[in-house]
Amino acid sequence: MVENDRPTTTVPVHSADVSLMINKDAGFRARAEITSGGLLCVAGLVSAILLSTAVLVHVAVRASRR
């Protein structure tokens, strides 16, 4: 058996809980956990989506003025 001499590191995990009750019988509960790297990836994807949407709107408005 070979022992691993590398120190173990733990990755910090961010978590969030949300609960929403619409009435007595209906509601919603969610929990999310994500690492810092995953949060950075999500932020990059959201930024890319917003930038591409802005370009599409600009092109659509410019085309309608012609």
N, C-alpha and C positions, 0 to 999 in steps of 0.2 A: 504494500500500500504506500502511495506517494503522498506526502503531506504538502499542502499548499502553503508557501511561506508568505504570500501576499496578504497584507492586512485587509480585512473586510470593511467595506464602506457601506453606509446606508444612504439611500437616495431619499431626500425629503419629499413627502407626499402632501399635497394640498387637498383639502376636502371641503365640500360645501353641502349643506342640507337645505331643502326648501319644502314647505308644507302649505297647501292651500285648500281650504274647505269652502266649497261652493254653497252647500246647504247641509242639512243634518246627515244625509245619506250619500252625498257625492263629494269627493275630494281628490286631491293629488298630492303625492309625496315622492320626492326624488332625492338621490344622494349621488354625488360625483366625486371621484378621486383622480388626481392627475399630478404628474411630476412636473418639475420646473421646465424640463426639456419639452414635455408634451404641451405645456401651457404656451411656451414660445412658438411651437409649431402651429398651434391653433391661432395665435395672434398673427402669425405670418399669413396663414390661409385667409383669415378674415380681411386683412389688409389687401391682399391680392384680389379678393372678390369685390371689395368696395372700389378699388382703383379701376378694375375692368368694367364695373357697372357705370362709373363716371364717364369712361371713354365711350361706352355704348350710347349713353344718353346724349353726350356731346355730338356724336356722329348722327344720331337720329334727329336732333334738333336742327343741325346744320343742313341735313338732307331735306327737311320739311320746309325750310326757308327758300329753297330754290324754286 
